[in-house]
């Protein structure tokens, strides 16, 4: 019994250390993907924005047209509806399976 507990503790310790090492390696990889901040003596030139070209007047007509277009897009989302139906079917099937397994005992 002592050997079993010792082996179990050793395996659990190795797994725990492996998980910690994996998290550290993943963190280092993400930092490399993001790119390290580079210290340079040059600065970026300021960006000049030309606000005269942008139209900022929003009228209720524009908002209503955008709202209607958004409703049309949401109404025609076929994959979303199919996903909901599949998820409901899987949930109902798993519930009935669990109920049938638990009711036999």
RAJO-V921758 format. One record per residue. N is the residue number from 1. RES is the residue in one small letter. PHI is phi in whole degrees, 0 to 359 (none if undefined). NEAR is the number of other C-alpha atoms within 8 Angstrom. D_CENTER is the distance of its C-alpha to the mean C-alpha in whole Angstrom. Layout:
BEGIN
N:RES:PHI:NEAR:D_CENTER, N:RES:PHI:NEAR:D_CENTER
END
This chain:
BEGIN
1:x:none:4:44, 2:x:295:5:44, 3:x:294:6:43, 4:x:298:7:40, 5:x:296:8:39, 6:x:295:8:39, 7:x:295:8:37, 8:x:298:8:35, 9:x:296:8:34, 10:x:295:8:34, 11:x:295:8:32, 12:x:297:8:29, 13:x:295:8:30, 14:x:297:8:29, 15:x:296:8:26, 16:x:297:8:25, 17:x:295:8:26, 18:x:295:8:24, 19:x:295:8:21, 20:x:299:8:22, 21:x:295:8:23, 22:x:295:8:20, 23:x:297:8:18, 24:x:296:8:20, 25:x:295:8:20, 26:x:296:8:17, 27:x:297:8:17, 28:x:297:8:20, 29:x:296:8:18, 30:x:294:8:16, 31:x:296:9:19, 32:x:292:8:20, 33:x:293:6:18, 34:x:291:6:18, 35:x:92:6:21, 36:x:279:6:24, 37:x:295:4:26, 38:x:262:4:29, 39:x:271:4:32, 40:x:235:5:34, 41:x:274:4:37, 42:x:276:4:37, 43:x:247:5:35, 44:x:284:4:33, 45:x:292:4:35, 46:x:294:4:34, 47:x:271:4:33, 48:x:269:4:35, 49:x:258:4:34, 50:x:250:6:36, 51:x:283:5:35, 52:x:292:5:38, 53:x:280:5:36, 54:x:269:6:33, 55:x:264:5:34, 56:x:252:4:33, 57:x:279:4:35, 58:x:249:6:33, 59:x:255:6:35, 60:x:294:6:35, 61:x:295:6:35, 62:x:297:8:33, 63:x:293:9:30, 64:x:295:8:32, 65:x:294:8:31, 66:x:293:8:28, 67:x:295:8:27, 68:x:294:8:29, 69:x:295:8:27, 70:x:296:8:23, 71:x:295:8:25, 72:x:294:8:26, 73:x:294:8:23, 74:x:293:7:21, 75:x:288:6:24, 76:x:256:6:24, 77:x:278:8:20, 78:x:292:6:21, 79:x:293:6:18, 80:x:295:7:17, 81:x:295:8:20, 82:x:297:8:20, 83:x:297:8:17, 84:x:296:8:18, 85:x:293:8:21, 86:x:295:8:20, 87:x:297:8:18, 88:x:296:8:21, 89:x:296:8:23, 90:x:294:8:22, 91:x:296:8:22, 92:x:294:8:25, 93:x:295:8:26, 94:x:293:8:25, 95:x:296:8:27, 96:x:292:8:30, 97:x:295:8:30, 98:x:295:8:29, 99:x:296:8:32, 100:x:290:8:34, 101:x:289:8:34, 102:x:285:7:34, 103:x:283:6:37, 104:x:285:5:39, 105:x:275:4:40
END
